[in-house]
Amino acid sequence: MPAELVISLARQSLLTVLYVAGPMLLAGLVTGVLVSLIQATTQVNEQTMAFVPKIVVIFLAALFFGPWMINVMTGFAAELLGNLPNYVR
């Protein structure tokens, strides 16, 4: 297996991971910043106040973006398995 092929597959895999995890990570990041901003202005430093909203928002993002994430992952897997005979030479 040539090195270019391995690098291409690794790059494609990492991009797929970023595409799939990106919406949930971004939603958690925005929620964390907003909660931290609220905690800083109100001076209420409760750990559950920072943790629970992030869990809820990430769960909602997973529900909302779930079908798209599954399509991206199955498309990547189908392309990878469809080109498998070309990879093994």
C-alpha positions in Angstrom: 0.0 0.0 0.0 1.6 3.3 -1.1 2.3 6.0 1.5 0.1 8.5 -0.4 -2.9 6.2 -0.1 -2.4 5.8 3.6 -2.0 9.5 4.1 -5.1 10.2 2.0 -7.1 7.6 4.0 -5.9 9.1 7.3 -6.8 12.6 6.1 -10.2 11.5 5.0 -10.9 9.7 8.2 -9.9 12.7 10.3 -12.0 15.1 8.3 -15.0 12.7 8.7 -14.5 12.6 12.5 -14.3 16.4 12.6 -17.5 16.8 10.5 -19.4 14.3 12.6 -18.2 15.6 16.0 -18.1 19.3 15.1 -21.8 20.2 15.6 -21.9 18.7 19.1 -18.6 20.1 20.1 -19.5 23.6 18.8 -22.8 23.5 20.6 -21.1 22.5 23.9 -18.5 25.2 23.4 -21.1 27.9 22.9 -23.2 26.7 25.8 -20.1 26.6 28.1 -19.1 30.1 27.2 -22.7 31.4 27.7 -23.0 29.6 31.1 -19.6 30.9 32.2 -20.6 34.4 31.2 -23.8 34.1 33.2 -21.8 32.7 36.2 -19.3 35.5 36.0 -21.9 38.2 35.9 -24.1 36.7 38.7 -21.1 35.3 40.7 -22.9 32.0 41.1 -20.2 29.3 40.8 -22.2 26.1 41.0 -20.7 23.2 39.1 -24.0 21.6 38.1 -25.0 24.9 36.5 -22.1 24.5 34.1 -22.4 20.8 33.5 -26.2 20.1 33.1 -26.9 22.7 30.3 -24.0 21.4 28.3 -25.2 17.8 28.5 -28.7 18.9 27.5 -27.5 21.0 24.6 -25.1 18.3 23.3 -28.0 15.7 23.5 -30.3 18.0 21.6 -27.5 18.6 19.0 -27.1 14.9 18.7 -30.8 14.5 18.1 -31.0 17.3 15.6 -27.8 16.5 13.7 -28.1 12.7 14.1 -29.5 11.8 10.7 -26.9 14.0 9.0 -24.1 12.5 11.0 -25.2 9.0 10.1 -25.3 9.9 6.4 -21.8 11.2 6.6 -20.5 8.1 8.4 -22.3 5.7 6.2 -21.1 7.6 3.1 -17.6 7.4 4.3 -17.9 3.7 5.1 -19.5 2.9 1.8 -16.8 4.8 -0.1 -14.1 3.0 1.9 -15.5 -0.4 1.4 -16.4 0.2 -2.2 -12.8 1.1 -3.0 -11.3 -1.7 -0.9 -10.3 -3.8 -3.9 -8.4 -0.8 -5.3 -6.5 -0.4 -2.0 -5.3 -4.0 -1.8 -2.8 -4.6 -4.6 
